[in-house]
Amino acid sequence: MSKVIFQVKSMQNELEARRVSDFFLSEYAFDDQNHTPGEIVHFSQWPFESLKIPNHRHWYVENERGDIVGVISTRENEHRTGGYLWDYMVVHKNYRRMGIATQLYETMVEFAKQQDGRYILTYTCDLPQYDSIQRMFKGLGFELIGKYPDYYYNGEARLAYWRSL
């Protein structure tokens, strides 16, 4: 598929937060639908909570019909020292390989830099269905800095990645 320029929008209100939450929980978002209880809380509540928290942002992309087809989120770490946590990025299954992930990522990095961000910390699961996101992190210059065995469920480790800004 060819690369198309999509408009990245900053989530600004509760209606948009509802749409982002619904997209996260849709069958078109994540390949792995075995969400942890904590992920369900994140997908259901964090878009709304982020509207009230400084330096916690969600951005989204819509298709030509106005359906959300991509979302990314970040927040400053709890110490507020310029470290940013990249929580989730997901692109609709039918809209992958169109450059949406790149546009969302670049928007997030620009935001962190404008806030004098020093680094981005992110994570993923070590299961085979997460190989593509692991390759993406490496391609973007992230360094694998840790592994948390059995983090999500037994046999599912969390891989932590870090990149300096």
N, C-alpha and C positions, 0 to 999 in steps of 0.2 A: 504494500500500500504506500501511497505517496504521503509525504509530510504536508500537513495542512496547518496553517496558523489559526489557533483557537484563542479566544479572549479569556484570559485568566481573571476571575472575579474574586474579590475579597468578601468572605461571608460577613454580613453586616447586621442581620436581624434574625428574629426567631423563626420567621417563615423560611428563610434560607437555611437556618440551622436544622429545621425539620426535614428539609429536602436533602441536606447533607447526611443526616442521620439515616434517613430512609435508604439512601444510596449505599452507605456503608453496610447496611443490613440486607441489601438485595442479593439475589442470586447471581447478579451480573458483576459484582464487585470482586470479591476474593475467590481465588480458586479453591482454597482450603476453607470450607464452610464449618469446620469443627471449631467454632469459636470458644474461647475460654469464658467462664462467667465474667471475668474482668473486662474482656474485650467487648462483650455485649453491653456492659455498663458504659465503657468508653464510647462505643458507637451510638448508644442511645442518649447519653447525657453530656458528654464532653463538648459537642458542638454548641450546646446551649450555655454551658458553664464558661466556655472560652470567650463568649461575648462580654463577660464581666471581668476577665483577668487581663491585666496589662501584659503585653508581649506574648500572648497566646493567640495564634491565628489559624484559620482554616481558609484555604482558597479552593475554588472549584472551576470547572470548565463545563460548558453546556454544548450539546449538539445543535443542529439547525432547528430542531423542534423544541428546544428549551429544556431537554432532559439533561440532568447531570451525568457526565460521562467520565469525570476524573476529579479526585480530591486529594489534597495534601494538607498536613497540619504540622505545626511546630509550636514550641513554647520555650521560654527561657527557663534554665534550671532553677531549682528551689533556692539556690544561693544568690541568684541575681548578679552573677559575676561575668556575664557575657557568654556563658555556655548555652547552647540551644539544643533541645531534644527534638529530633525529627521523629514524630510518632507514627504517622501512617501516610502512605500514598497508595492510592489504588485507581486503576483505570478500567473502565467497563471492558468486559471481555471482547466485545465487537469493535472496540476503538483502540486497541493496542497497536503498537508499531506505527503510530501516526505522529509521534512527536509530543504527545500530550504530557507524558511523564517528564520529559526534558523541560518543557515550558513551566510546569508546576515546580519542578526542582529549582530552576533558575529564579523563579519568583521568590521562593522561600529563602534561598541564599542571599539574594539582594536585600530582602527584608532584614535578615540577621546582620548583614554587614552595615546597613543603615542604623542599626541599633548598637553599633560597635561590638558585634558578636566576635568572639574569639575562636570558637569551634562549633562543630555540629557532632552530636552523638546520636547514633541510631542503632537499630537492632533488627534481627529477623530470626526465624526458626531454622534449624539445621536439616529439616526434612527435604527430600529431593524436589518437592514442588516449589521450594524456595530458592533453587539454584539460580534462576534468572535474576532475582533481586540481589543475591550475593554477587553475581557477576557485575550487575549494574553498580553496586557500591564500590567494587574494586575499580571499575572503569571511571568512576567519578573521583577517584583518589582517596577513598576511605581505606583505613587500615583496620584489619581485624585485631581487636585488642582484648578480647575475652570470650570465654564460653562458660555458660551456666548450665551444667547438666540437669536434665529432668525439670527444666524451668516451667514449661507450659503444661506438659503431661509427662508421665513416665516415658522415657525414650525420646523426648523432644527437648533438645537443648536450645537455649537462647544464645545467639551470636551477637556480640557487641562490636560496633564499628565506630571509628572516630576520624574526623578530618578537621584540620586547622583551616581557619578562614584567613 
